[in-house]
Amino acid sequence: MLKKYKLSNYDFALLLMVIGLTIIGIMSISSAKPDFVTKQTAGMIFGVVVMIFLSLLDYGVILKLFIPFYLINIVLLALVLSPLGSTTNGAQRWISLLGITFQPSEAAKILLILFYAQFIMKYKDKIKNFGFVVICVILLALPLGLIYMQPDLSTCIMLMLIFSSIMFVAGIDWRIVVAVLGVSIPAALFIIYNAVQEDTSILKDYQQRRILAWLHPEDYANAEAYQTLNSMMAIGSGQIFGKGYNTNEISSVLNGGFISESQTDFIFTVIGEEFGFVGSVIVLVLVFAIAIECFIISTKAKDKAGELIAAGVGAWIGFQGFINVGVATGVLPNTGLPLPFVSYGLTSLLSVYAGIGFVLNVRLQGNKNLFGRL
């Protein structure tokens, strides 16, 4: 499985951006929850080892296991809903096996990317066939249903964004794209409309309150919008250069205990307050530079599977980064998605490192220049 590659073809720029962003995350976690720094640092070290190891393999050989990847994903997601699953804050999203606790819905992202990369590669001549697209959607429906039952609507949305990106890059008929947009945009507007009604028929109570808190934060300032309003205040108080790393200023929103889950969902709040506008921009540039680099590598892939792996990981990092920052700044409703490479969470960190490992391998095996298709 290990192959010999030219060192000059290794994407050291992507490697350094990923490690640099993770170090910024560890520094931010140190301010938010110092007790978690050791685990996150160990996760980064292990993640780097996994990333480099996967980057030196032959992804074509690994993708032969695409059916077991799909089945393992389904089994792990089903175990979450079994007695092995553990509940936190009303959500059952974790399982404990052999003394290890992890979140299968995070691992589902890379497992589904690998599955669809090979599945579409195997049937690439049928990608413009509507029936084949329907089959792809049906295969996605089962893991989505299991994740939705946890409940975890935000991860469902994230997986649908990744899936849509993969299908678009795969080359589905543009008429299908138009049809999907024609349905999804009105559906999203209908969900928002339904949320503002007194009795909603399609949303759970907590989902309705989150949307209402996003639309009218002042009415939920002491409830669902509490986190977001304090987050916006903290980011704004950082001004240009921030209050300083691990600041002990009495005016710190973080130190005042006004931000919960600051090490995960609202880690960007910590960055905004302590490192200011400059630090926030650096993090945003790194997140989207990594995503763009993945898409560039996608254009250089030697085959359709490699192209879809790189594009899927790029969409994952880009969209999830946008959503996390959007929540922290009040642009989007609260979702609970981590900021890639930055937020605390070993399953999330290792999964995204594994994704970058496969992208680096796609780059090593690439045989196209940037204009190879023109």
C-alpha positions as CSV (number, residue, x, y, z in Angstrom):
1,M,0.0,0.0,0.0
2,L,2.9,2.3,0.7
3,K,4.2,3.9,-2.5
4,K,7.3,5.9,-3.4
5,Y,6.7,9.5,-4.2
6,K,8.8,12.5,-5.2
7,L,9.3,14.7,-2.2
8,S,9.0,17.8,-4.5
9,N,5.3,16.8,-5.1
10,Y,4.4,16.9,-1.4
11,D,2.2,19.8,-0.6
12,F,4.1,21.2,2.4
13,A,2.1,24.5,2.2
14,L,-1.1,22.7,3.0
15,L,0.6,20.7,5.7
16,L,2.0,23.8,7.4
17,M,-1.4,25.7,7.2
18,V,-3.2,22.8,8.8
19,I,-0.6,22.5,11.7
20,G,-0.5,26.3,12.1
21,L,-4.3,26.5,12.4
22,T,-4.4,23.7,14.9
23,I,-1.7,25.4,17.1
24,I,-3.9,28.6,17.1
25,G,-6.8,26.4,18.2
26,I,-4.8,24.9,21.0
27,M,-3.8,28.4,22.2
28,S,-7.4,29.4,22.1
29,I,-8.5,26.3,24.0
30,S,-5.9,27.1,26.6
31,S,-7.7,30.4,27.3
32,A,-11.2,28.8,27.2
33,K,-10.6,25.5,29.1
34,P,-7.0,24.9,30.1
35,D,-7.8,21.4,31.3
36,F,-8.4,20.3,27.7
37,V,-5.1,21.5,26.3
38,T,-3.2,18.2,26.9
39,K,-5.8,16.1,25.2
40,Q,-6.0,18.5,22.2
41,T,-2.3,18.6,21.9
42,A,-2.1,14.8,22.0
43,G,-4.9,14.7,19.4
44,M,-2.9,17.0,17.1
45,I,0.3,14.9,17.4
46,F,-1.7,11.7,16.7
47,G,-3.6,13.5,13.9
48,V,-0.4,14.6,12.2
49,V,1.0,11.0,12.3
50,V,-2.3,9.7,10.8
51,M,-2.3,12.4,8.2
52,I,1.3,11.8,7.0
53,F,0.7,8.0,7.1
54,L,-2.4,8.2,4.9
55,S,-0.7,10.7,2.6
56,L,1.9,8.1,1.7
57,L,-0.5,5.3,1.0
58,D,-2.3,4.6,-2.3
59,Y,-5.9,5.9,-1.9
60,G,-6.9,3.7,-4.8
61,V,-6.2,0.6,-2.8
62,I,-8.0,2.0,0.3
63,L,-11.1,2.9,-1.7
64,K,-11.6,-0.8,-2.5
65,L,-13.0,-1.0,1.0
66,F,-15.7,1.6,0.1
67,I,-18.6,-0.8,0.9
68,P,-17.2,-1.7,4.4
69,F,-16.7,2.0,5.0
70,Y,-20.4,2.6,4.4
71,L,-21.5,-0.4,6.5
72,I,-19.1,0.6,9.4
73,N,-20.5,4.1,9.3
74,I,-24.1,2.8,9.6
75,V,-23.2,0.4,12.4
76,L,-21.4,3.1,14.4
77,L,-24.3,5.6,13.9
78,A,-26.8,2.9,15.0
79,L,-24.8,2.2,18.1
80,V,-25.2,5.8,19.2
81,L,-28.9,5.1,19.6
82,S,-28.3,1.9,21.6
83,P,-27.5,1.6,25.3
84,L,-23.8,2.2,24.4
85,G,-24.7,5.8,23.4
86,S,-24.2,8.6,25.9
87,T,-26.3,11.7,26.3
88,T,-25.0,15.3,26.8
89,N,-27.2,18.4,26.9
90,G,-30.2,16.4,25.6
91,A,-28.4,15.0,22.6
92,Q,-27.2,11.3,22.3
93,R,-24.2,11.6,19.9
94,W,-21.4,9.7,21.5
95,I,-20.5,6.1,22.1
96,S,-18.0,4.4,24.3
97,L,-16.1,1.4,23.1
98,L,-13.1,-0.2,24.8
99,G,-12.8,2.8,27.1
100,I,-12.7,5.3,24.2
101,T,-15.5,7.8,23.7
102,F,-16.0,9.3,20.3
103,Q,-18.6,10.9,18.0
104,P,-19.5,8.8,15.0
105,S,-21.3,11.6,13.2
106,E,-17.9,13.4,12.8
107,A,-16.3,10.3,11.4
108,A,-19.3,9.9,9.1
109,K,-18.1,12.9,7.1
110,I,-14.8,11.3,5.9
111,L,-16.3,7.8,5.6
112,L,-19.1,9.1,3.3
113,I,-16.6,11.1,1.2
114,L,-14.5,8.0,0.7
115,F,-17.6,5.9,-0.1
116,Y,-19.0,8.3,-2.7
117,A,-15.6,8.9,-4.3
118,Q,-15.3,5.2,-5.2
119,F,-19.0,4.6,-5.8
120,I,-19.2,7.4,-8.3
121,M,-15.9,6.4,-9.8
122,K,-17.2,2.9,-10.4
123,Y,-20.3,4.1,-12.1
124,K,-19.0,7.4,-13.5
125,D,-20.7,6.8,-16.9
126,K,-24.1,7.0,-15.2
127,I,-23.6,10.2,-13.3
128,K,-25.9,12.1,-15.6
129,N,-28.6,9.5,-15.2
130,F,-31.4,10.7,-12.9
131,G,-31.9,7.2,-11.6
132,F,-28.3,6.9,-10.4
133,V,-28.6,10.3,-8.6
134,V,-31.7,8.9,-6.9
135,I,-29.7,5.9,-5.7
136,C,-27.0,8.1,-4.4
137,V,-29.6,10.1,-2.4
138,I,-31.1,6.9,-1.0
139,L,-27.7,5.7,0.2
140,L,-27.3,9.1,1.9
141,A,-30.8,8.9,3.5
142,L,-30.0,6.1,6.0
143,P,-27.0,7.8,7.7
144,L,-28.8,11.1,7.6
145,G,-31.8,9.5,9.3
146,L,-29.7,8.0,12.1
147,I,-27.9,11.3,12.7
148,Y,-31.2,13.2,12.7
149,M,-32.5,10.9,15.4
150,Q,-29.7,11.8,17.8
151,P,-30.9,14.6,17.2
152,D,-28.3,16.5,15.2
153,L,-29.8,18.5,12.4
154,S,-26.7,20.7,11.9
155,T,-24.6,17.7,11.0
156,C,-27.3,16.5,8.6
157,I,-27.1,19.8,6.9
158,M,-23.3,19.6,6.7
159,L,-23.4,16.2,5.2
160,M,-26.0,17.3,2.6
161,L,-23.7,20.2,1.7
162,I,-20.7,17.9,1.3
163,F,-22.8,15.4,-0.8
164,S,-24.1,18.2,-3.0
165,S,-20.6,19.5,-3.6
166,I,-19.4,16.0,-4.5
167,M,-22.3,15.4,-6.9
168,F,-21.7,18.8,-8.6
169,V,-18.0,18.1,-9.1
170,A,-18.8,14.6,-10.3
171,G,-20.7,16.3,-13.2
172,I,-24.4,15.7,-12.7
173,D,-26.8,17.1,-15.2
174,W,-27.3,20.9,-14.7
175,R,-31.0,20.4,-14.9
176,I,-30.9,18.3,-11.7
177,V,-29.0,21.1,-10.0
178,V,-31.6,23.7,-11.1
179,A,-34.4,21.4,-9.9
180,V,-32.7,20.8,-6.5
181,L,-32.2,24.6,-6.0
182,G,-35.8,25.1,-7.1
183,V,-37.0,22.9,-4.3
184,S,-34.4,23.5,-1.5
185,I,-34.6,27.3,-1.5
186,P,-38.4,27.5,-1.2
187,A,-38.1,24.6,1.4
188,A,-35.7,26.7,3.5
189,L,-37.9,29.7,3.3
190,F,-40.9,27.5,4.3
191,I,-39.0,26.2,7.3
192,I,-38.3,29.8,8.5
193,Y,-41.9,30.7,7.9
194,N,-43.0,27.7,9.8
195,A,-40.7,28.6,12.7
196,V,-42.4,32.0,13.2
197,Q,-45.8,30.3,13.5
198,E,-47.1,29.7,17.0
199,D,-47.6,26.0,16.3
200,T,-44.9,24.4,14.0
201,S,-45.6,21.1,12.4
202,I,-42.2,20.2,11.1
203,L,-39.7,21.5,13.7
204,K,-38.8,20.4,17.2
205,D,-39.3,23.0,19.9
206,Y,-35.5,23.6,20.3
207,Q,-35.1,24.0,16.6
208,Q,-37.9,26.5,16.4
209,R,-36.5,28.5,19.3
210,R,-33.1,28.6,17.7
211,I,-34.5,30.1,14.5
212,L,-36.6,32.6,16.4
213,A,-33.6,33.6,18.5
214,W,-31.7,34.2,15.3
215,L,-34.4,36.3,13.8
216,H,-35.3,38.2,17.0
217,P,-32.3,37.9,19.4
218,E,-33.5,40.7,21.6
219,D,-36.5,38.6,22.5
220,Y,-34.4,35.7,23.6
221,A,-31.5,37.6,25.1
222,N,-31.6,35.5,28.3
223,A,-32.3,32.2,26.6
224,E,-31.4,30.8,23.2
225,A,-29.7,34.1,22.0
226,Y,-27.7,34.5,25.2
227,Q,-24.6,32.8,23.8
228,T,-24.7,34.6,20.4
229,L,-25.2,38.1,21.8
230,N,-22.4,37.6,24.3
231,S,-20.2,36.2,21.5
232,M,-20.8,39.2,19.3
233,M,-20.0,41.5,22.3
234,A,-16.7,39.6,23.0
235,I,-15.6,39.6,19.3
236,G,-16.4,43.3,19.0
237,S,-14.5,44.1,22.3
238,G,-11.4,42.7,20.8
239,Q,-11.2,45.5,18.3
240,I,-8.1,45.5,16.1
241,F,-5.4,43.6,18.0
242,G,-7.4,42.0,20.8
243,K,-7.1,42.0,24.6
244,G,-4.1,39.7,24.5
245,Y,-3.5,36.0,24.8
246,N,-4.9,34.6,28.0
247,T,-6.0,38.0,29.0
248,N,-6.9,38.7,32.7
249,E,-8.8,41.9,31.9
250,I,-11.8,42.3,34.2
251,S,-13.8,43.3,31.1
252,S,-13.3,40.0,29.4
253,V,-16.6,38.4,28.4
254,L,-14.9,35.0,28.4
255,N,-13.3,35.4,31.8
256,G,-16.6,36.6,33.1
257,G,-18.2,33.2,32.4
258,F,-20.6,34.6,29.8
259,I,-19.7,32.1,27.1
260,S,-20.3,28.4,27.6
261,E,-18.9,25.8,25.2
262,S,-16.2,28.4,24.4
263,Q,-13.7,25.6,23.6
264,T,-16.0,24.1,20.9
265,D,-18.9,25.8,19.2
266,F,-17.8,29.3,20.2
267,I,-14.0,29.0,19.9
268,F,-14.0,31.9,17.3
269,T,-15.3,34.1,20.1
270,V,-12.1,33.5,22.1
271,I,-10.0,34.3,19.0
272,G,-12.0,37.5,18.3
273,E,-11.7,38.8,21.9
274,E,-8.0,37.9,22.6
275,F,-6.5,38.3,19.1
276,G,-8.9,40.9,17.7
277,F,-9.7,41.6,14.1
278,V,-6.2,40.7,12.9
279,G,-6.3,37.3,14.6
280,S,-9.8,36.6,13.4
281,V,-8.7,37.4,9.8
282,I,-5.7,35.1,10.1
283,V,-7.9,32.2,11.2
284,L,-10.5,32.9,8.4
285,V,-7.7,33.1,5.8
286,L,-6.2,29.8,6.9
287,V,-9.5,28.0,7.0
288,F,-10.5,29.1,3.5
289,A,-7.0,28.8,2.1
290,I,-7.0,25.2,3.1
291,A,-10.4,24.6,1.5
292,I,-9.3,26.4,-1.7
293,E,-6.1,24.3,-1.8
294,C,-8.1,21.2,-1.6
295,F,-10.2,22.3,-4.6
296,I,-7.0,23.1,-6.5
297,I,-5.7,19.7,-5.7
298,S,-9.0,18.3,-7.0
299,T,-8.3,19.7,-10.4
300,K,-4.9,17.9,-10.5
301,A,-6.2,14.5,-9.5
302,K,-5.3,11.5,-11.6
303,D,-8.8,10.1,-11.6
304,K,-12.4,10.8,-10.6
305,A,-12.1,9.3,-7.2
306,G,-9.2,11.5,-6.2
307,E,-11.0,14.5,-7.6
308,L,-14.1,13.8,-5.5
309,I,-12.0,13.1,-2.3
310,A,-10.2,16.5,-2.5
311,A,-13.4,18.4,-3.4
312,G,-15.4,16.7,-0.7
313,V,-12.8,17.5,2.0
314,G,-12.5,21.1,0.6
315,A,-16.3,21.5,0.8
316,W,-16.3,20.1,4.3
317,I,-13.7,22.5,5.7
318,G,-15.0,25.5,3.8
319,F,-18.7,25.2,4.6
320,Q,-18.2,24.1,8.2
321,G,-15.8,26.9,8.8
322,F,-18.3,29.4,7.4
323,I,-21.1,28.0,9.5
324,N,-19.2,28.0,12.7
325,V,-18.0,31.6,12.3
326,G,-21.5,32.6,11.1
327,V,-23.0,31.3,14.3
328,A,-20.4,33.1,16.5
329,T,-21.1,36.4,14.7
330,G,-24.9,36.1,14.6
331,V,-25.1,35.6,10.9
332,L,-26.5,32.1,11.2
333,P,-28.7,30.3,13.8
334,N,-26.8,28.3,16.5
335,T,-25.9,24.9,15.0
336,G,-23.3,23.3,17.2
337,L,-20.7,22.6,14.5
338,P,-17.0,22.8,15.4
339,L,-14.5,25.1,13.7
340,P,-12.2,22.7,11.7
341,F,-8.7,22.2,13.3
342,V,-9.5,24.8,15.9
343,S,-12.4,23.7,18.2
344,Y,-11.8,21.1,20.9
345,G,-12.9,17.6,20.0
346,L,-10.7,14.6,19.3
347,T,-13.1,12.8,16.9
348,S,-13.6,16.0,14.8
349,L,-9.8,16.7,14.8
350,L,-8.7,13.2,13.9
351,S,-11.4,13.0,11.2
352,V,-10.4,16.2,9.5
353,Y,-6.7,15.3,9.7
354,A,-7.5,12.0,8.1
355,G,-9.3,13.9,5.3
356,I,-6.3,16.1,4.7
357,G,-4.1,13.0,4.6
358,F,-6.1,11.6,1.7
359,V,-6.0,15.0,0.0
360,L,-2.2,15.1,0.3
361,N,-2.1,11.6,-1.2
362,V,-4.3,12.7,-4.1
363,R,-1.8,15.5,-4.7
364,L,1.1,13.2,-4.6
365,Q,-0.5,10.9,-7.3
366,G,-1.8,13.8,-9.3
367,N,-0.8,13.9,-13.0
368,K,-2.6,17.0,-14.2
369,N,-1.5,20.6,-14.3
370,L,-3.9,23.3,-13.3
371,F,-5.0,23.7,-17.0
372,G,-5.0,20.0,-17.8
373,R,-8.6,20.0,-18.8
374,L,-8.6,22.9,-21.2
